[in-house]
């Protein structure tokens, strides 16, 4: 699997380019900003963007959707509980503040346990509500999990926005992420921690939000 992490935009969002080494199909996870940079990297790597995958529908994670779709024809994937928020009026207004364009509607709505095939790469959808009702993480079944705003390095997603719940978020992390093998690499949705990535074992042992 080809995996490239990019810090983009003023809110230090992490976007990810995921590709199949054989078929050269690829996906962009949360293309928040600097879309020309993301597309240039895909082109230079010989990759064709098949999907845009949004871990949730907050504006700082979806403001590059329109640009990517417009230039690649990629299909947008998001959890079924988040799909309606992609094009909500509030989101459209906030996205303009981030310098992006309103997102197109989702093409594919997923639920917990669904598998997204990107060539030979298979990403399993883990429904992890708490930050938002339809937040998801993506697990490659081997050693990588993309956690969006559910889990950061040394922190967790905020729960004070509409639809958020601290109890639900911590339960999602406990049951869906910390249950993965210790050496699973955590790739978060923002560069908020001391390192750009971590492991399940490290977060279980050192993340101050956990006492279970």
KAZI-V5867 format. One record per residue. N is the residue number from 1. OMEGA is omega in degrees with one decimal (none if undefined). Layout:
n = <N	N>
omega = <OMEGA	OMEGA>
This chain:
n = <1	2	3	4	5	6	7	8	9	10	11	12	13	14	15	16	17	18	19	20	21	22	23	24	25	26	27	28	29	30	31	32	33	34	35	36	37	38	39	40	41	42	43	44	45	46	47	48	49	50	51	52	53	54	55	56	57	58	59	60	61	62	63	64	65	66	67	68	69	70	71	72	73	74	75	76	77	78	79	80	81	82	83	84	85	86	87	88	89	90	91	92	93	94	95	96	97	98	99	100	101	102	103	104	105	106	107	108	109	110	111	112	113	114	115	116	117	118	119	120	121	122	123	124	125	126	127	128	129	130	131	132	133	134	135	136	137	138	139	140	141	142	143	144	145	146	147	148	149	150	151	152	153	154	155	156	157	158	159	160	161	162	163	164	165	166	167	168	169	170	171	172	173	174	175	176	177	178	179	180	181	182	183	184	185	186	187	188	189	190	191	192	193	194	195	196	197	198	199	200	201	202	203	204	205	206	207	208	209	210	211	212>
omega = <172.5	-177.8	178.1	-178.4	-179.8	169.4	-174.5	172.2	-175.8	-178.8	177.0	174.7	171.0	169.9	-176.4	172.5	-178.7	-177.4	176.0	-177.3	-177.2	-174.3	-177.2	170.3	-175.6	174.4	171.8	176.0	177.9	177.0	-167.3	-174.5	177.4	-173.4	176.6	177.6	179.7	-179.3	177.1	179.5	177.5	-179.7	-178.8	177.8	179.4	-176.1	177.5	-175.9	-179.7	-175.8	160.4	179.8	177.6	177.7	173.1	-169.3	177.0	-172.7	-177.5	178.7	-173.9	-171.9	175.5	-177.4	-174.2	-178.6	-179.5	-179.3	-178.8	-176.5	-175.5	-174.2	-178.4	176.1	178.8	179.2	177.5	178.3	-176.0	179.9	-178.0	-169.0	-176.2	-177.4	-179.9	-174.7	179.8	-176.5	-179.9	178.2	-178.5	-179.6	-178.3	179.4	177.3	178.8	178.7	177.6	-179.8	176.9	-179.3	-178.2	168.0	176.0	177.2	174.1	-175.8	176.0	-175.6	175.8	-178.6	177.5	176.1	180.0	176.5	-179.5	175.7	-168.7	179.0	177.4	-179.5	178.5	178.5	179.9	174.0	178.8	-175.9	179.7	179.3	171.3	169.4	-178.2	-176.2	178.1	178.1	165.4	-176.2	-175.1	-176.6	176.5	-176.9	-174.8	-176.0	172.3	-179.4	-164.5	177.7	178.5	174.6	-176.5	175.2	172.9	-179.4	-178.9	177.4	179.8	178.5	-176.8	-176.5	176.7	-179.0	-179.8	-179.1	178.1	178.8	-179.2	-179.3	-179.4	-177.9	176.5	177.3	-179.1	-177.9	-172.4	-173.4	-175.7	-177.6	174.8	178.0	179.8	-174.9	-174.6	176.2	-178.9	178.5	177.8	-172.0	-177.5	176.7	176.3	-176.3	-172.3	-179.9	179.7	179.9	176.2	-176.3	174.2	176.9	-179.0	-178.5	-179.6	178.1	-175.8	-168.1	-179.2	-173.6	-179.4	-175.5	171.8	178.5	none>
